[in-house]
Amino acid sequence: MSAVEPLLELRDLSRYYRVKSKKNPFLKQQIKAVDRLSLSIYPGETFGLVGESGCGKSTAGHVLAGILPPTAGEIRYGGKSFSAMSGREKAAARREIQIVLQDPSASLNPKRKIGWIVGEPLLINADYSKQARQRLVAEMLETVGLDESCASRYPHELSGGQRQRVNIAAALMLASKLLVADEVVSALDVSVQSQILNLLKKLQRTRQLTYLFISHDLNVVQYMSDRLGVMYLGRLVEYGAVDDIYGDARHPYTKALLSTMPSVADRGVERIILEGEVPSLLAPPSGCAFHTRCRQARDLCRQTPPEMREICRGHYACCHFALENKG
């Protein structure tokens, strides 16, 4: 895969928020929601991004999709930096990068019919006649498994799974190439989750899509992803092929997450209980950010930030003892 040029590259991408101090209203502090995130996503693959709530994975997806501006860093798409693109090139890239949000109800306009919602991207970005838009909308609804009659209905008349299919249809109307799937099944019933996941896999095969798949569900991520990144306090702590990470995790935080995965069979895996609270982003710990909850922490971890270490080809972990911590 390294011989193929990445479709998307994030280089030291950061997103900070300035907030006022409660003790001193004149003092402004920074929350580093995403801090120097670097990763590459290749054409046709699914890159999973996991971590606890508040780790910054959704913020990273929103920055990538253009919903939030980055504070620092570089986004490269198709081999070219966004900052070096012309206005026309940047608009074309934005059309190819779309996002499907977590809540299928809140992300749809309740006052508009489904046909208008799905066809809205064509109204904004292309010059189609009304008949052509209706035809394309009907074709897209069929593609995502919805009947053409849904076009005349309102969002509240559909089920949660149907509404999420509408969101996917709208995201694909502009011939998208990269889809940011932000917790797309977390608000759905388990049986409906499997239908949406299988739909995404089918669309990826038939339309040559690339996914950034954001989720906290490790079983779902394992099913969907080719490669995986684990985030903690806004930073990437481990990434690599899914089989490498699930079979040989090296960062203590990744191991703790994987130990919580439910399984029908007894896997003989020790359940790792993380002690203590997640540190505040306003005052992150010195050294390794995870040392306050890590049972393997040593003086080196408390004093010196670790660097990414290569475990094997394509598998990296940000831990001083990554080479020793065999999975």
C-alpha positions, 0 to 999 in steps of 0.5 A: 500500500505504501507504493500508492499515493495517499488520497488524504494526508494530515500533517500535524493537524491541530484544533485548539479552543480558547476559553476563559479561566474561571479564576481569572476572566482576563486569562485565556487558556487553550483546549487542545481538542486535536493536537498534532495529528498525522495520518494517511488514508489511501484510496479504497481503504477504511481507516478507523479512528477510535477512543473514549468520548472527548478524545478528539476523534469527531473533532478531527473528522469535522476539521477534515470535512470543512465544518471546523477550521484547523488551528495549525497543520496541513491537510493534503488531498490528492497529493496537494495541500489545501493551502496551495489550492486555488478557490476552484480546486478547493471547492472541487475537493470539498465536494469530494469529501463529505460527512455522515453525522451521528444523529440521523434525526438532528442532521435532517431538516424537519421542514423539508421532504426527503427528495429536497434534502437528497437533491439539495447538493445538486441545487447548490453545486450543479445546474440541473433541471427539476426533472433531472434532479428528480431522476438522480434523487430517485436513483440515489434512493434506490442505491441506498435501499429506499423506495422512490416514494420516500422522496415525498415524505418528511424525516419524522415519517421514517425510521432511524435506519431509513433516516441514516440512509437518507444522510448517506444518499445526500452525502453521495450525490456529488460523486464523493470519493472520501466519506467521513462516517462519524459514529454513523450507527451508534444511535441505531438498534443493533439489527439496523446497525448491521444493515447500515454497515453492510450498505457502507461496505457495498457502496465502497465496492461499487463506488470505489469509496474511501472511508474515515470511520469514527466510532467507539465500538471496537467490534464495529471498527474491526468489522469495517476497517483496514487500518486503525488509529487510537486517540487519547487526549487529542493525540494518536497513540497507536496506529496500524493494520487492524490485524496487527493492533487487535492481535498485538497491541503495544500501547497500554491504552489500546490494550485496555480498550481491547480488553473491554470488547464483548465476546461470546467465547472466553478469549482468556483476556484479562480485563484491564480497569483504568483507574482515575479520571481522564485528565483535563485538556486544560491541564494535560499531564507532563510526559506521557499523557496516559501515565496517570492511568497506566499501571506500567508507568515509570519515572521516565513516563512522567517526565519525558513525552514518548515518540512514535516507535515502529513495531513492524511495518506500518504498525506504530505505538507512542510509548517508551516501552512499546517494543517490550509490551508484546500483545 
